[in-house]
Amino acid sequence: MRKSLVLAALPAAVLLSATAGLAHAAPEHTTTNGVYTANLDPLPDRPAAVGGSHANGHATLWLDGRHLTVRLRVSGVTPSERHLMHLHGMLGMNATCPTRAQDLNTGDPVDPASYVPGVPDGIISLTEGHATYGPVAVSLTRTGSTGPGSALNVNQYTKANDRGVINYERSFTVPTSVARHLTQLIVAVHGLDLPSDANHSSLSNLFETTTPVACGAVVRR
């Protein structure tokens, strides 16, 4: 219950649906039926700050009209816990994965209380990365809705095995705006167990649960 209450505090601006904006994106970005992929690389965090986290993997997406099948495998995440996974993107921009330049530590609402404003902490938080990848367009849930409204419903997501590996596959229908602009989106996997957290869980607070750990741009194969 405590985790659910904490997660509900996430600023709405970070989770606002990207689909309405994508519907008006430039026609040169329009995607068509076919196969798309995303190589998921670890974020450029400072190793000591994230306990050596090195999550990485690969996603394949098959598009047929508005029918999308996503197969994703990622390793190196916190074992035996569920991890948020999304397609992110927004109007007028090609979403990209964050760089170290996004580690601004400006005191955004999901930073730990111990932040020092303006001094990089070596961790790119959800809202710091938001500037490059935008809000949630699709929630890669295992059950229930795949819309942005499920972005933080942790129980809907796939649990990593005891080796820290997630294998995910699901077929679902996406809005026309998403189907037509897949290559403007990125795939992000979230959930980081910070080394300073004695409970060894990536679900113990809002910051850890939402921190991106792997990211990859969607490209046509």
Salt bridges, closest charged atoms under 4 A:
ASP162 OD1 - ARG163 NH1 3.86
GLU169 OE1 - ARG71 NE 3.07
